[in-house]
Amino acid sequence: MGALLLRCALLALAAGLVAARGGGGGGAGAAGRLSPNYYRHSCPRVERIVADVVAAKQRANPSTAAGTLRLFFHDCFVGGCDASVLVSPLSADRSPERAAEINLSLPGDSFDVVARAKVALEVACPGTVSCADILALAARDLVGILGGPRFPVALGRRDARRSDARDVEGNLPRTNMSARAMAVLFARKGFTPRELVALAGAHTVGFSHCGEFAHRLYSFRSADGYDPSLNPAFARALQSSCANYRSDPTISIFNDIMTPGKFDEVYFKNLPRGLGLLASDAALWEYPATRVFVQRYADNRTAFFEDFAAAMQKLGAVGVKTGRQGVVRRHCDVL
């Protein structure tokens, strides 16, 4: 209840602020081996089954959508979209991707929604639908549930035979990264600055723990200690809200405090106002190569939705395994 009240207070603060201020990797080739009709004969109801499970889970826990989007990204950017991030440390001989430090904060509900869909599909079509395909469909469906764009998902991915935490390092953006560094990382995966910004728009939903941005609140050499790029009133509210983050690392704040439960373009409107929560968010506005797209999406929801849908389809084809390159796991958390 305390966290809920905290978020409501920040939401109200942001509303007042606005009123006061007036206001890589082989994607193309892999995609050619996938097909929206891959399960037409072997499991024709696959999309309906996943959609039903996803909708029920989102109703029960509204944080599922943001967590699953993040899970999908973390899977695809480390070795390709092959469900390797789903492997449980309890079932692996060595530390899997899920045990990497950056993945420890991935929410349990995102793993659970994939597991629930897998159980339903094993009943309907045993040994047929991969965990990687389930994750791709779940991420797409949850975007739609929150009001975002709906787009076709090509299917036919196989699940990885291995998962190693050592593969994670250097393959995922950090919350304190500069936009230039993120652009280099995304370029290595075959993504442009435009696609980087479009995918960053996923931060229009979800939340971040105070520890991920505390350095912006207390560590700057300024009179008040906070990052001067933050809106002053927003910064002071965050300082107060996160004051006990060391003793309570679960304290969190919505990434988009204006419309946290809606997939829209408001995240981009927040950045020029100093209402970007993470340093990596604020960096997108400060870097000329990405600022142009932040402004474009802030002004045009349709442009954001179109580019986000295209970038998600491209993301879903990164490094996929097909045919004998992978397997179809019976349990998503077990190799």
Secondary structure as UniProt FT lines:
FT   HELIX           2..20
FT   TURN            21..22
FT   HELIX           27..32
FT   TURN            36..42
FT   TURN            44..45
FT   HELIX           46..60
FT   TURN            62..63
FT   HELIX           64..76
FT   TURN            77..79
FT   HELIX           84..86
FT   HELIX           89..91
FT   HELIX           97..99
FT   HELIX           101..103
FT   TURN            104..105
FT   HELIX           108..124
FT   TURN            126..128
FT   HELIX           131..145
FT   TURN            146..147
FT   STRAND          158..159
FT   HELIX           165..167
FT   TURN            168..170
FT   TURN            175..176
FT   HELIX           179..188
FT   TURN            189..190
FT   HELIX           193..200
FT   HELIX           201..204
FT   STRAND          207..209
FT   HELIX           210..212
FT   TURN            213..214
FT   HELIX           215..218
FT   TURN            228..229
FT   HELIX           232..241
FT   TURN            242..247
FT   TURN            249..250
FT   STRAND          252..254
FT   TURN            260..261
FT   HELIX           266..270
FT   HELIX           271..273
FT   HELIX           279..286
FT   HELIX           288..299
FT   HELIX           301..315
FT   TURN            316..319
FT   HELIX           323..325
FT   TURN            332..333
//
